[in-house]
């Protein structure tokens, strides 16, 4: 399993949907400052990702990442948003799990082949 931690800049923008969007939808704009790989090596990684978290029922949600073709199925609690996407590339199945701490902005990616 490969695991990459992405640390979000001090301002982790959680913006709730505007009046014309679906009720309860959360848009996350994540500004990335650096990453830490599974061996603990830190590297500068700058960028921005847009995530949309859509409630389904209870704590169940779907999470979409702008530019990523697969949807994440997951859960949202007061503390964390977590979801997993399963997809196929060139006949090989992959699983990607994301977890966002809603208090600290810490963001984890888990890749499984």
C-alpha atoms as one frame of an Amber mdcrd trajectory, in Angstrom:
protein
   0.000   0.000   0.000   1.292   3.445  -0.889   0.259   6.236   1.402   0.742
   9.919   0.764  -0.123  12.654   3.236  -0.936  16.052   1.895  -0.867  18.955
   4.297  -3.186  21.778   3.427  -2.236  25.418   3.941  -3.520  27.228   7.012
  -6.617  28.306   5.186  -8.587  25.166   4.389 -11.640  26.536   2.647 -14.843
  24.737   3.539 -17.646  26.488   1.773 -21.205  25.344   2.034 -23.375  25.325
  -1.047 -24.936  28.533  -2.130 -28.710  28.927  -2.353 -28.895  27.550  -5.900
 -26.942  24.346  -5.099 -28.238  21.182  -3.486 -28.820  21.431   0.237 -25.975
  20.061   2.343 -23.392  19.930  -0.460 -19.904  20.940   0.693 -17.236  22.260
  -1.640 -13.636  21.874  -0.493 -10.864  23.920  -2.027  -7.609  22.364  -0.866
  -4.405  24.357  -1.268  -1.460  21.978  -1.084   1.840  23.137   0.433   3.862
  19.921   0.670   3.531  16.161   0.775   5.052  13.380   2.879   5.480   9.945
   1.269   5.157   6.534   2.930   8.821   6.706   3.989   8.421  10.070   5.718
  10.232  12.064   3.030   8.848  15.566   2.652   8.734  17.293  -0.729   7.365
  20.586  -1.914   4.103  19.983  -3.712   2.110  23.020  -4.674  -1.330  22.952
  -6.142  -5.020  23.173  -5.575  -7.749  20.518  -5.648 -11.513  20.939  -5.693
 -13.696  18.327  -3.985 -17.482  18.154  -3.789 -19.062  16.189  -0.945 -22.714
  15.281  -1.545 -24.811  13.778   1.256 -26.791  10.635   0.401 -28.389   9.354
   3.594 -27.320   9.723   7.213 -23.509   9.849   7.274 -23.166   8.376   3.744
 -21.732  10.667   1.062 -20.266  10.664  -2.411 -17.093  12.628  -3.018 -15.999
  13.849  -6.411 -12.588  15.321  -7.203 -12.406  17.748 -10.086 -10.542  16.063
 -12.949 -10.705  12.558 -11.453 -13.112  10.270 -13.286 -14.210   7.984 -10.439
 -16.551   8.836  -7.567 -15.591   8.104  -3.983 -18.212   6.420  -1.795 -17.826
   7.203   1.855 -18.904   8.743   5.106 -18.796  12.122   6.767 -18.657  12.717
  10.490 -18.115  15.918  12.411 -14.389  15.156  12.429 -13.649  13.358   9.127
 -14.675  12.941   5.531 -13.529   9.584   4.136 -14.233   7.862   0.832 -12.962
   5.108  -1.456 -12.985   4.884  -5.244 -12.368   1.666  -7.175 -11.350   2.023
 -10.812  -9.539   0.219 -13.606  -6.607   1.331 -15.768  -5.274  -0.902 -18.544
  -7.069  -3.905 -17.082  -5.641  -3.421 -13.571  -7.945  -2.581 -10.676  -6.956
   0.182  -8.284  -8.422   1.497  -5.073  -7.873   5.022  -3.834  -9.043   6.177
  -0.428  -9.038   9.763   0.764  -9.507  11.053   4.270  -9.853  14.686   5.279
  -9.703  15.833   8.879 -12.287  18.613   9.082 -10.570  20.259  12.065  -6.909
  20.294  11.035  -7.174  20.113   7.243  -4.846  17.103   7.138  -5.490  15.101
   4.015  -4.457  11.449   3.470  -4.412   9.472   0.224  -4.156   5.698   0.243
  -3.391   3.836  -2.985  -3.927   0.091  -3.264  -3.321  -2.075  -6.330
